[in-house]
């Protein structure tokens, strides 16, 4: 597998993880409120889920953002992704105890969307550069 293909795969995976993060913050609480019997299916509580997702998202995102930057040299894309990672680190470490439930959700969603956008732009720039070669 060429480095470009690996880079694009990692960006896609990071986008999926970011969307799972958003789904957990927005949709899952609504589903559990409407269908409380499903709550037993979810082994991880909200805090533990965020910790596990952070462990999955961080290395993948950091690798993809660095590889992307080295490929296309767009510091803006790297910055957007880095800000997103910083926000989810803040929301995971401070949690609702410091940020409040709404604050935690807002920071998590902003972080996840920033990460997804950064990886989407990474993917676009790499694809465009790859097509011209």
TORTIBA-177867 format. One record per residue (C-alpha): x, y, z. Coordinates in steps of 0.001 Angstrom, whole numbers, plus 500000, padded with zeros to 6 digits. Example, Ala and Ser with C-alpha at 12.3 -4.5 7.8 and 13.67 -1.06 7.14 Angstrom:
2
X: 512300; Y: 495500; Z: 507800
X: 513670; Y: 498940; Z: 507140
***
This chain:
133
X: 500000; Y: 500000; Z: 500000
X: 501427; Y: 503357; Z: 498964
X: 501830; Y: 506078; Z: 501569
X: 499131; Y: 508188; Z: 499879
X: 496605; Y: 505356; Z: 500086
X: 497512; Y: 504735; Z: 503727
X: 497200; Y: 508459; Z: 504466
X: 493753; Y: 508608; Z: 502867
X: 492623; Y: 505509; Z: 504763
X: 493788; Y: 506974; Z: 508071
X: 491976; Y: 510248; Z: 507327
X: 488757; Y: 508337; Z: 506595
X: 489115; Y: 506355; Z: 509813
X: 489696; Y: 509532; Z: 511840
X: 486562; Y: 511089; Z: 510298
X: 484527; Y: 508004; Z: 511257
X: 485849; Y: 508139; Z: 514841
X: 484978; Y: 511839; Z: 515025
X: 481443; Y: 511161; Z: 513846
X: 481061; Y: 508351; Z: 516402
X: 482117; Y: 510876; Z: 519038
X: 479428; Y: 513311; Z: 517851
X: 476845; Y: 510504; Z: 517676
X: 477645; Y: 509603; Z: 521277
X: 477214; Y: 513213; Z: 522388
X: 474015; Y: 514022; Z: 520505
X: 472055; Y: 510993; Z: 519378
X: 472796; Y: 508348; Z: 521985
X: 471386; Y: 510308; Z: 524964
X: 468162; Y: 510928; Z: 523025
X: 467872; Y: 507254; Z: 522067
X: 468478; Y: 506149; Z: 525634
X: 465860; Y: 508585; Z: 526919
X: 463326; Y: 507307; Z: 524397
X: 464299; Y: 503647; Z: 524739
X: 465711; Y: 503159; Z: 528261
X: 465682; Y: 499386; Z: 527911
X: 468641; Y: 499677; Z: 525525
X: 470818; Y: 501275; Z: 528182
X: 471864; Y: 497819; Z: 529405
X: 473455; Y: 497149; Z: 526016
X: 476050; Y: 499860; Z: 526524
X: 478837; Y: 498521; Z: 528708
X: 480869; Y: 501742; Z: 528820
X: 479586; Y: 504755; Z: 530678
X: 479884; Y: 508160; Z: 529033
X: 483183; Y: 509106; Z: 530686
X: 484834; Y: 505780; Z: 529885
X: 483580; Y: 505953; Z: 526290
X: 485247; Y: 509356; Z: 525868
X: 488491; Y: 508023; Z: 527313
X: 488517; Y: 505026; Z: 524968
X: 487645; Y: 507193; Z: 521982
X: 490421; Y: 509610; Z: 522889
X: 492874; Y: 506704; Z: 522985
X: 491702; Y: 505672; Z: 519511
X: 491439; Y: 509134; Z: 517956
X: 494672; Y: 510703; Z: 519225
X: 497295; Y: 508453; Z: 517622
X: 495382; Y: 508070; Z: 514360
X: 494691; Y: 511787; Z: 514047
X: 498191; Y: 512856; Z: 514995
X: 499711; Y: 510443; Z: 512470
X: 497324; Y: 511508; Z: 509703
X: 497736; Y: 515216; Z: 510366
X: 501535; Y: 515008; Z: 510399
X: 501642; Y: 512811; Z: 507293
X: 499204; Y: 515150; Z: 505551
X: 501188; Y: 518240; Z: 506475
X: 504388; Y: 516659; Z: 505171
X: 502550; Y: 515883; Z: 501940
X: 500677; Y: 519129; Z: 501220
X: 502330; Y: 521647; Z: 503629
X: 499032; Y: 523277; Z: 504631
X: 499567; Y: 524481; Z: 508181
X: 495897; Y: 525569; Z: 508323
X: 494702; Y: 521974; Z: 508009
X: 497177; Y: 520868; Z: 510656
X: 496073; Y: 523725; Z: 512925
X: 492345; Y: 522955; Z: 512588
X: 492938; Y: 519282; Z: 513364
X: 495217; Y: 520150; Z: 516281
X: 492641; Y: 522512; Z: 517758
X: 490040; Y: 519753; Z: 517484
X: 492313; Y: 517288; Z: 519253
X: 492996; Y: 519847; Z: 521981
X: 489267; Y: 520382; Z: 522478
X: 488474; Y: 516685; Z: 522866
X: 491406; Y: 516299; Z: 525261
X: 489959; Y: 519182; Z: 527296
X: 486427; Y: 517766; Z: 527239
X: 487641; Y: 514293; Z: 528188
X: 489997; Y: 515357; Z: 530972
X: 487854; Y: 518116; Z: 532488
X: 484525; Y: 516433; Z: 531773
X: 481187; Y: 517587; Z: 533040
X: 482590; Y: 518143; Z: 536546
X: 484402; Y: 521278; Z: 535368
X: 482672; Y: 522149; Z: 532087
X: 479145; Y: 521137; Z: 533066
X: 477158; Y: 518670; Z: 530988
X: 476313; Y: 521213; Z: 528286
X: 479853; Y: 522559; Z: 528203
X: 481291; Y: 519081; Z: 527865
X: 478948; Y: 518285; Z: 524972
X: 479653; Y: 521593; Z: 523214
X: 483437; Y: 521273; Z: 523562
X: 483322; Y: 517611; Z: 522471
X: 481234; Y: 518377; Z: 519397
X: 483354; Y: 521385; Z: 518402
X: 486476; Y: 519266; Z: 518810
X: 485071; Y: 516338; Z: 516864
X: 483831; Y: 518538; Z: 514044
X: 487202; Y: 520320; Z: 513851
X: 488978; Y: 516977; Z: 513670
X: 486610; Y: 515701; Z: 510994
X: 486989; Y: 518893; Z: 508958
X: 490778; Y: 518795; Z: 509281
X: 490890; Y: 515217; Z: 508051
X: 488403; Y: 515953; Z: 505281
X: 490612; Y: 518804; Z: 504045
X: 493682; Y: 516601; Z: 504454
X: 491985; Y: 513993; Z: 502270
X: 490972; Y: 516581; Z: 499656
X: 494438; Y: 518111; Z: 499413
X: 496158; Y: 514751; Z: 499155
X: 493668; Y: 513543; Z: 496535
X: 494111; Y: 516709; Z: 494480
X: 497882; Y: 516514; Z: 494660
X: 497808; Y: 512791; Z: 493845
X: 495615; Y: 513400; Z: 490752
X: 498002; Y: 516003; Z: 489351
X: 500987; Y: 513681; Z: 489584
***
